[in-house]
Amino acid sequence: MKNYNTKSNDSFKARLRFYLYYCVTRNENKTSLDEFFAFDIDKPEYEKFVLEYTSQYYQLERNEKIKGIEKSLDDIYADIKNLENQLKPNISEWQLKYRKEVFEIKFKPADFELINSVKECFYCKISLDEIKELRIKEKLFKKNERGYNLELDRKLPNREYSVGNCVMACYWCNNAKTDEFTAEEFKPIGELIGQTLKARLK
């Protein structure tokens, strides 16, 4: 299952980014395999940390500082890069172990296949049959090869892939939602996208 392994790798990278930032900003020397696997950002105790990471670390200017952290963003970036290089010899082992001991529990292959069998966008409700009809009637104007199949989307975009955090979305919704909106925030936007696309079929 090539796509399953790809999403496992993407999910691993999401956790690793959080983990590196956590170690650098909390002055934690927790760079063992066991510490990494204990670092589950879906746990309630990490909620404020995830918010800090997404709403400050990625949003502030280089000359600004994250609240409560003395290091400048430049220093944080440099320290993360150094730690990443330090851990590089172990990453392949961690990634494989993550797939077997974390991803295959959070997102069982059977659940993955079930979600991927869905034929309608979670947000705008356009179906694969309607997308095919739009293509046949020459009512699509995108400039890439995406769009003819639904795509796996994370409802909370900065979290790991899991059975409770994933839905199928059309290219237009997935592209518009990006990492900015939660599923709840995007739902009314998706409804408008669906109305617009379906109107082209009339």
N, C-alpha and C positions, 0 to 999 in steps of 0.2 A: 504494500500500500504506500506508494510513493508520496501521495499528498498527505497521508497520515504522518509519515516520518518528517516531512517538511514542516508541518504544523507543530510537531513535537520540538523540532529544532528552533522554530520561532518562539515557542513558549519558553524554552530553556534560555534563550537570549534575553527575553523579557525579565525573567527572574535574575539572571546574571547581572544585567544593568542595575537593577535595584540593589542587589547584593554588594556590588563594587562601590556604589554610592554610599551605601550604609556603612561599610567598613571604613571608608575614607572620612566621612563626615562625623562618625561617632568614635573615631580613633580606636576602632575594634580590630584586633589582630586575629579575626576569626576567618581564616582562609583555608580551613580544612574541609574535606568533603562532607563530613558529618554536619558541620556548621552551615554549610551551603544548603543541605537538604532540610535542615530544621528551619531555614528562613523561608517561610511560606507567606507571601504578601497578601494572601486571601484571609489570613487570620485577623480578627478585629483589632488586636493590639498594634497592627501596622497601618491602620487606616489613616492616622494623622501623618505618618511618615510618607505614605504614598501620595497624599495631598501635597506635602512639602515638595516632593520630588517632581511632581507634574506641574504644580502651579508656580513654583519658584525656580527650581534648578533649570528648567528649560525655558523660562520666560524672562529672567532677569538679564540685564546688560552685564558684560564682562567686568565692569568696574563696580558692580553692586555686590552686596553680600546677602546671603540667605539669613533670615531671622534666627538668631540664637547660635549662629556658626561664625567663628572668627576668620576662617579661611576665605580668601577671595575665590571667586568662581574660577579664575585662571589657575589658582593653586589646586582647586578641587579637580578640574579637568586633568591637570598634569599628574596628580596623585592617582587618579583612576587609571590613566594610561600606564603608569608605572606598575600598578598592581595587576592590571590586565596582562602586561608583558611577563610579570613574575609568575602568574598562574597559567600562562599559555601552554606549558608542557602537560598540564593536567586537564585541560579543557575537553579534549576528546573523550577521556575516561568519564569525566563528570557528565557530559552530554549523553553518553550511552547509558549510564546508570540512571540519569534523570528520566529517560524514556521508559526504562523498565520498571523503576520503582516509584515514579511520580506521575508521569503523563498517562501511562496505561492504567492508572488507578483513577486519576481525575477525569480522564476522557477515554473510556474503554473503546477498543476498536469497533465493537458492535454499536455503541452509541454514536460513534463518529459516522459510521455508515448510515445509520438511521437518519441522523440530521442531514447528511449529504443527499439523502434520497428525496428530500422535500423539493417540490416543484413550483413553489410560490414564494416571492420575496416577503420576508417578515415585516418590512416597513411599508412598502407601497402596494403589496398584494398583486403585483403583476406576475403572471405565470410564464413558464417557459414556452408554452404554446403561443401566448400573446407576443412574446419577444420574437419568436419565429415568424409570426404573422407580420409583425412590424418590419422585419428584415425582407420578407418576400414582397411586401408592398412598397419597399424602398422608403420607409419612414424613419430610418435610423441614420444618424449623421456623425457618429463618433469616428475617431481617427486611429483606432487600434483594434486588435483582434479580441479584446475582452468584450464581455457583454452577452454572449450567446449561452452562457451557463451561469448559474447562481454561484456566489462566492461565500465562503465561511467568514462570518463577521463576529467580532467580540463585542458584546453588548456594553461592557465596561472596557474600553479600548486599551487601557494601560495595564490590564491584568493578564494573567496567563490564560491560555486556551483551556477550557474545561467544558464539561457537558452542560453545566448551568449557565455558562457565560457565552455560549455560541448559538447563533442562528444563521440561516441562509439569507443572503441579501443579493439583490440584483446589482449589476455593475454601477448603475447610476446612483443608487442609494449608498452603496459601499464607498464609492468615490467621494460623494458629498459629505458623508458622515465623518470620514477621516478618523483621526484620533481625538477630535475636539468634543464630540457629542456623545452622551450616553444614549442607550436605546430609548429611554423614556423621553429625553429631550428631542431626539430626532424623529420620533414617530409622527408628529404633525407635519414635519417637512416631507417625510416619506410619502404621506398621504397625498400631498400636492404633486409630488413627482409622479406618483401612480396615476392621478387624475389627468395629468398632462400627457403622459405616454398613451394611456388608454383612449384619450380623445382623438389621437391620430388614427385610431382604427375605425372611427365612425365615418 
